Amino acid sequence: MIEVCDLWSLDEFAEMDEGMMEEVLKGWEKGEVRSFRQVGGKWWKPTVAGLAKMRMECWLGMVGGLVGGLAVGAVVAKRFGLLGARSG
């Protein structure tokens, strides 16, 4: 059973139902280690916490890209004299 513990995450174990357990044991009898998906588990189950985390990561990525782009733009503009005081 060590192989099953190495292959499955704690979240996957928490979602295991009776049917999935039977499938794991059928594989065990044949010397096979079946994955969560092989026994009927969904590869991704949306949760409120998971969606919130994805949304936050997306926003952080967009803000980081914007700030980085503005910083590069400012450096380039300064280098070519596009920023600064203009003489009249």
C-alpha positions in Angstrom: 0.0 0.0 0.0 3.0 2.3 0.2 2.8 2.8 -3.6 -0.8 3.9 -3.3 0.2 6.4 -0.6 3.0 7.7 -2.8 0.7 8.0 -5.9 -2.4 9.6 -4.3 -2.6 13.0 -2.6 -4.3 13.5 0.8 -7.2 15.3 -1.0 -7.7 12.3 -3.3 -7.8 9.9 -0.3 -10.4 12.2 1.3 -12.6 11.8 -1.8 -12.3 8.1 -2.0 -15.7 6.3 -1.8 -16.6 2.6 -1.5 -16.5 2.0 -5.3 -13.1 3.6 -5.6 -11.8 1.5 -2.7 -13.0 -1.7 -4.4 -11.2 -0.7 -7.6 -8.0 0.0 -5.7 -8.2 -3.4 -4.1 -8.9 -5.2 -7.4 -5.8 -3.7 -8.8 -3.9 -4.6 -5.6 -4.9 -8.3 -6.0 -3.3 -8.1 -9.5 -0.2 -6.4 -8.3 -1.3 -3.1 -9.9 -1.3 0.3 -8.3 -4.2 2.3 -9.7 -4.3 6.0 -9.8 -7.1 8.2 -8.5 -8.3 8.8 -12.1 -8.1 5.1 -12.9 -10.6 4.3 -10.2 -13.0 7.0 -11.2 -11.7 10.1 -9.5 -12.0 13.4 -11.2 -8.7 15.0 -12.2 -9.9 18.4 -11.0 -12.7 19.2 -8.6 -13.4 22.9 -8.4 -13.7 24.3 -4.9 -14.3 27.8 -3.6 -10.8 27.9 -2.1 -9.2 26.6 -5.3 -11.1 29.1 -7.5 -10.2 32.0 -5.2 -6.5 30.9 -5.3 -6.6 30.7 -9.1 -8.2 34.1 -9.3 -5.7 35.7 -6.9 -2.8 34.1 -8.9 -4.2 35.4 -12.1 -4.5 39.0 -10.7 -1.0 38.9 -9.2 0.3 37.8 -12.6 -1.5 40.6 -14.4 -0.4 43.2 -11.9 3.2 41.9 -12.0 3.2 42.1 -15.8 1.8 45.6 -15.8 4.3 46.9 -13.2 7.2 45.2 -14.9 6.1 46.6 -18.3 5.8 50.1 -16.9 9.2 49.8 -15.2 10.9 48.7 -18.5 9.1 51.4 -20.4 10.3 54.1 -17.9 13.9 52.9 -18.1 13.8 52.9 -21.9 12.1 56.3 -22.0 14.7 57.7 -19.6 17.6 56.2 -21.6 16.4 57.9 -24.8 15.6 61.2 -23.2 11.9 60.8 -23.5 11.4 61.5 -19.8 12.5 64.5 -17.8 12.3 68.3 -17.9 12.0 69.9 -21.3 13.6 73.1 -22.1 11.3 75.7 -23.7 
